[in-house]
Amino acid sequence: MYPNPSAIEVKLTFNGQEGNNITVQAYSMLSGKSYKLYKGKYSADSNELLLNVSRLDQGMYQLIITLDGSEVGVKRLLIQR
């Protein structure tokens, strides 16, 4: 995932199979609030997502990545303005 820290958007690379349902949730480590950044299907033509993080308040977040309902990754993201 890059850039990290970020203020506007991040590019997330992942592994999956065509047709997988992908969800990316951001959890604020300060407030505990949850934000859905992406929900959709994996396409064979790309294994990258461009995520808009501009609505997130400044701080540290955990990005939880799920494929077909199973958690497959956790990444930390710092939002700086």
C-alpha positions in Angstrom: 0.0 0.0 0.0 1.4 3.4 -0.9 1.7 6.2 -0.3 1.8 5.8 3.4 1.3 8.3 5.1 -1.4 9.7 2.8 -4.0 12.4 2.7 -6.1 11.8 -0.4 -5.8 8.3 -1.8 -3.8 5.1 -1.5 -3.1 2.2 -3.9 -3.7 -1.2 -2.4 -2.3 -4.3 -4.1 -3.8 -7.8 -3.2 -4.1 -11.4 -4.4 -7.4 -12.9 -5.3 -9.3 -14.9 -7.9 -11.7 -13.5 -10.4 -15.2 -13.2 -8.9 -14.0 -12.9 -5.3 -16.0 -10.3 -3.3 -13.7 -7.8 -1.9 -14.3 -5.4 1.1 -11.9 -2.9 2.5 -12.8 -1.4 5.9 -10.8 1.4 7.7 -10.9 1.3 11.5 -9.7 4.4 13.4 -7.3 3.3 16.1 -8.2 6.5 18.1 -12.0 6.7 17.9 -12.9 3.1 16.9 -15.1 4.3 14.0 -15.4 2.1 11.0 -15.4 3.3 7.4 -16.1 1.2 4.3 -13.6 2.2 1.6 -14.5 -0.4 -1.0 -16.9 -3.2 -1.7 -17.0 -5.0 -5.1 -15.8 -7.9 -7.1 -12.3 -8.8 -8.1 -11.5 -8.4 -11.8 -8.9 -10.5 -13.5 -7.5 -7.4 -15.3 -6.3 -5.7 -12.1 -5.1 -6.7 -8.6 -4.9 -3.0 -7.4 -7.5 -0.8 -5.8 -7.2 3.0 -5.7 -8.9 4.0 -2.4 -10.1 7.5 -1.6 -9.1 8.3 2.0 -9.8 12.0 1.9 -12.8 11.8 4.2 -10.9 10.1 7.0 -9.7 12.3 9.9 -6.0 12.6 10.6 -4.7 9.6 12.6 -3.8 6.0 12.4 -6.1 3.4 10.8 -6.2 -0.3 10.3 -7.3 -1.4 6.9 -9.0 -4.8 7.0 -9.2 -6.6 3.7 -11.7 -9.5 3.2 -12.3 -11.8 0.3 -15.6 -13.6 0.2 -16.1 -12.8 3.9 -12.8 -14.1 5.1 -10.2 -11.7 6.4 -7.0 -12.0 4.3 -5.0 -8.9 5.4 -4.6 -6.1 7.8 -2.5 -3.0 6.9 -1.8 0.1 8.9 -2.4 3.5 7.3 -1.4 7.0 8.6 -3.5 9.9 7.5 -1.6 13.2 7.6 -2.8 16.6 6.5 
